[in-house]
């Protein structure tokens, strides 16, 4: 996606995060840019250009950060459950 300047991009990214309550990673993927770029735009540039939007984005990013360890734990749990199911189905096929 083409942006018409850094200021515009930070506002667009910030609004996207607020509208979708998404993570920096999801926002970066949606716009085809790096997580570093999204984070820099919404944490530094947005604060200077649109302070009110920055506050909304910060709340969402802080929430995502506080929940990060839970998401990681769930992903790991899911991974090992899948491996266990695969292992069990392979054992049943051999019998």
N, C-alpha and C positions, 0 to 999 in steps of 0.2 A: 504494500500500500504506500502510495506517495503522500508525503506530508508537505505542507507549504511553509515549513519553518519549525524550529524547536519549540517555540511557545505554543503554537497550534497543536503540535504533537503531544505535549505534556497535558494539555487540556483534554484532548481526545482520549488519551490513555486513562487519565484520571476519571473521566466521565464513564468510560467503559468499565472500569473497576467498580465504580459505585453502582452502575446500572445492573451489573451481573454478579456483584459481590464475589468476584473471582480473585485468584491468586496472581502474583506477578508472573509466575510461570505460564498460567493459562492466558493471560493478557498478551504476553510475548509471543506465544504460539499463534494466537488469533491474528496478530498484526505482522507476524513473520520477522520479528526483530529479537534481539537478545534480551535476556532477563536483566542484564546489567543496564542496558539502555532504558528499559521500562522503569527500573528502580531509581535510576538517577533522575529521570524526567519527573516522576511523581513525588520523589522525596526532596529534590532540591529546586528544580525549575518551577514546579507547580506552586510551591510555597511562596515564591516571589510574584507569580503572575495571578494566581487565583487562590488566596488564602482560605476562603471558605470551602472550596472544593478540596483543597489539600487536607483540611481537618476531617472531612468525610472519608477521604481515601486512607488517611492515617488510621482511623478507627478500624477500618476493614483490614488493613495490613497488620495492625497490632493483634486483632482477633485471630487472623490466620497464623500469625507467629505463635500465639499462645496455644493454638490447637495443633501445631506442626508435629509435636512429639506423639500425639495420639494418632494422627494420620499415618505416621511412619510405623508405629506399632501395629496398626491394623493391616497395613500393606505387608509387613513381615509375616504376620499371622496368616494372612490369606495365602501368601507364597508357600508356606510350609504345609498348609492344609491341602493345597493343590498337589504338592509333591507327594504327600501321603496318599491321596486318592489315586494318583498315577501309579504309585508303587503297589497299592492294593489291587488295582485292576490288572496289572501285569502279573502279579502273583496268582490271581484267579484264572488267568488265561493259561498259565503253565500247568495247572492241575487237571 
